[in-house]
Amino acid sequence: MQITVGRRPRHPRPRSGPARFVPLGAHESSTADLLHGCPVVTASGQRIGIVDRLMIDAVTHQLRYVMLAKRRNSAVVALPWHALYFDAGQSRLVFYTLG
């Protein structure tokens, strides 16, 4: 199958095998239950959203991404787990970046 976008033909990547990441909802894990609805902010305190679900690596079974709840007319946001830390004093996840 070939998909044409503009003038250049684009070939979709074939998917083989099972999905790499598996969603984990609040009812499936105590960790997911604890984080579900948890606010997520930037290092400066600006609100990004709230946790909707976690994404687990299907091969290693390690937590990889935190999915934020979708707001109306906005895109789905996935934040890498390694770029977040839990601020216990404020009961929130903080997303930090370098630079």
Beta strands, then each sheet from edge to edge (+ up, - down):
strand 1: 3-5
strand 2: 8-10
strand 3: 21-24
strand 4: 39-42
strand 5: 47-57
strand 6: 63-68
strand 7: 78-80
strand 8: 84-87
strand 9: 92-95
sheet 1: 1+ 2-
sheet 2: 3+ 5- 4+ 9+ 8-
sheet 3: 3+ 5- 6+ 7-
end
